[in-house]
């Protein structure tokens, strides 16, 4: 990614945060974990992915870029799953903000959404290609969202109003 493109994305995120709907109570940033390392094969099962691969060097760059983009977004809580690639994606921002990410089960998105709604202030959720669409739906997003296996560049921003209505903005980074 070029420096000019990075600056444009950062400016877009800043404008987005500044243009938050007046009645918005909370901005919820939702991303899929950054690029994972090349799948290692499980013993005796060629072609199967290991249980918990880390993020790749490209993923580390994306995580750092996410931290730069969201550093001034007013995030007060970070939610990740039990898998290290979600924690590694959130780590640069968490360290920068002095926050400890809360680990939630990837198998219980309903509980995550309950915790997010109870949280005061803006939130970052780092999930997976198969959990992010369900999380968005549970947050009140009505449009259908799909994430391909190779899609790591989506930043979903859900603005939740005091009345509980959700507005979705989808960015690429």
C-alpha positions as CSV (number, residue, x, y, z in Angstrom):
1,X,0.0,0.0,0.0
2,X,1.3,3.4,-0.9
3,X,1.9,6.2,1.6
4,X,-0.6,8.4,-0.2
5,X,-3.2,5.6,0.0
6,X,-2.6,5.1,3.7
7,X,-3.0,8.9,4.4
8,X,-6.2,8.8,2.4
9,X,-7.6,5.9,4.5
10,X,-6.6,7.6,7.7
11,X,-8.3,10.8,6.7
12,X,-11.4,8.9,5.6
13,X,-11.5,7.2,9.0
14,X,-11.1,10.5,10.8
15,X,-13.8,12.2,8.7
16,X,-16.1,9.2,9.4
17,X,-15.6,9.4,13.1
18,X,-16.2,13.2,13.0
19,X,-19.4,12.7,10.9
20,X,-20.8,10.1,13.2
21,X,-24.6,10.5,13.3
22,X,-25.7,13.0,15.9
23,X,-27.9,10.4,17.6
24,X,-25.2,7.8,17.7
25,X,-24.5,6.4,21.0
26,X,-21.6,4.0,20.0
27,X,-19.4,3.2,17.1
28,X,-18.5,-0.4,16.8
29,X,-15.6,-1.2,14.5
30,X,-15.6,-4.8,13.3
31,X,-12.8,-6.5,11.3
32,X,-11.7,-9.9,10.4
33,X,-8.3,-10.9,11.7
34,X,-5.3,-9.9,9.6
35,X,-3.7,-12.3,7.1
36,X,-2.8,-15.6,8.7
37,X,0.5,-17.4,8.1
38,X,0.6,-20.1,5.5
39,X,-1.4,-23.0,6.7
40,X,0.7,-25.7,8.4
41,X,-0.7,-29.1,7.9
42,X,-1.9,-31.1,10.9
43,X,-0.1,-34.4,11.5
44,X,-1.6,-37.1,9.4
45,X,-4.1,-34.8,7.6
46,X,-2.4,-33.3,4.6
47,X,-3.9,-30.0,3.4
48,X,-5.7,-29.3,6.7
49,X,-5.0,-26.1,8.5
50,X,-3.4,-26.2,12.0
51,X,-5.8,-25.2,14.8
52,X,-4.4,-21.8,15.6
53,X,-2.1,-20.3,13.0
54,X,-0.5,-16.9,13.8
55,X,-0.8,-13.9,11.4
56,X,1.8,-13.5,8.6
57,X,4.2,-10.6,8.1
58,X,1.6,-9.0,5.8
59,X,-0.9,-9.5,8.6
60,X,1.4,-7.8,11.1
61,X,1.6,-4.8,8.7
62,X,-2.2,-4.7,8.4
63,X,-2.6,-4.9,12.2
64,X,-0.2,-1.9,12.5
65,X,-2.1,0.0,9.9
66,X,-5.4,-0.7,11.8
67,X,-3.8,0.7,15.0
68,X,-2.8,3.8,13.1
69,X,-6.3,4.2,11.6
70,X,-8.2,3.7,14.9
71,X,-5.8,5.4,17.3
72,X,-8.0,8.4,17.7
73,X,-11.4,6.7,17.2
74,X,-12.2,6.8,20.9
75,X,-12.1,3.0,21.3
76,X,-12.5,2.0,24.9
77,X,-13.0,-1.7,24.6
78,X,-11.5,-4.4,22.4
79,X,-13.1,-7.9,21.9
80,X,-11.2,-10.8,20.3
81,X,-11.8,-14.5,20.1
82,X,-9.8,-17.3,21.6
83,X,-7.6,-17.6,18.5
84,X,-4.2,-15.9,18.5
85,X,-4.7,-14.3,15.1
86,X,-7.5,-12.1,16.4
87,X,-5.3,-11.2,19.5
88,X,-2.3,-10.5,17.2
89,X,-4.5,-8.3,15.0
90,X,-5.7,-6.2,18.0
91,X,-2.4,-6.1,19.9
92,X,-0.9,-3.0,18.2
93,X,-4.0,-0.9,19.0
94,X,-4.5,-2.4,22.4
95,X,-0.9,-1.6,23.4
96,X,-1.2,1.9,21.9
97,X,-4.4,2.6,23.9
98,X,-3.3,0.7,27.1
99,X,-6.3,-1.6,26.8
100,X,-6.5,-5.3,27.6
101,X,-8.6,-7.1,24.9
102,X,-11.5,-9.2,26.3
103,X,-11.5,-12.7,24.9
104,X,-14.9,-14.1,23.9
105,X,-15.7,-17.5,22.4
106,X,-16.0,-17.5,18.6
107,X,-18.8,-20.0,19.0
108,X,-21.0,-17.6,21.0
109,X,-21.4,-14.4,19.0
110,X,-24.6,-13.6,21.0
111,X,-22.7,-13.2,24.2
112,X,-20.2,-11.0,22.5
113,X,-22.9,-8.7,21.2
114,X,-24.5,-8.5,24.7
115,X,-21.1,-7.4,26.1
116,X,-20.5,-4.9,23.3
117,X,-24.0,-3.3,23.8
118,X,-23.3,-3.1,27.5
119,X,-19.9,-1.4,26.9
120,X,-19.6,2.3,27.2
121,X,-17.9,4.1,24.4
122,X,-16.6,2.9,21.1
123,X,-15.6,-0.8,20.5
124,X,-13.4,-2.8,18.3
125,X,-14.3,-6.5,17.6
126,X,-11.8,-8.7,15.8
127,X,-13.5,-11.8,14.4
128,X,-13.3,-14.3,11.5
129,X,-14.7,-14.5,8.0
130,X,-17.4,-16.9,9.2
131,X,-18.2,-14.9,12.4
132,X,-18.1,-11.2,11.3
133,X,-21.3,-11.4,9.1
134,X,-23.3,-13.0,12.0
135,X,-21.9,-10.4,14.5
136,X,-23.0,-7.6,12.1
137,X,-26.5,-9.0,11.8
138,X,-26.8,-9.4,15.6
139,X,-25.7,-5.7,15.9
140,X,-28.7,-4.8,13.8
141,X,-27.2,-4.5,10.3
142,X,-29.9,-5.5,7.8
143,X,-27.8,-5.8,4.6
144,X,-26.2,-9.1,3.8
145,X,-22.4,-9.2,4.3
146,X,-20.2,-11.9,3.0
147,X,-16.4,-12.2,3.5
148,X,-14.3,-14.3,1.1
149,X,-11.5,-16.5,2.3
150,X,-8.9,-14.0,0.9
151,X,-10.7,-10.8,2.1
152,X,-8.7,-9.2,4.9
153,X,-9.2,-5.5,4.1
154,X,-12.8,-4.8,5.3
155,X,-13.4,-2.4,8.1
156,X,-17.1,-2.4,9.1
157,X,-18.3,0.5,11.3
158,X,-21.7,0.1,12.9
159,X,-23.2,3.3,14.4
160,X,-25.7,2.3,17.1
161,X,-28.3,5.0,18.0
162,X,-29.8,5.4,21.4
163,X,-32.9,3.8,20.0
164,X,-30.9,0.7,19.0
165,X,-30.9,1.4,15.3
166,X,-27.8,0.4,13.4
167,X,-26.1,2.2,10.5
168,X,-23.3,0.4,8.6
169,X,-20.4,2.0,6.9
170,X,-18.0,-0.4,5.1
171,X,-14.5,0.8,4.4
172,X,-11.4,-0.9,2.8
173,X,-8.0,-0.6,4.3
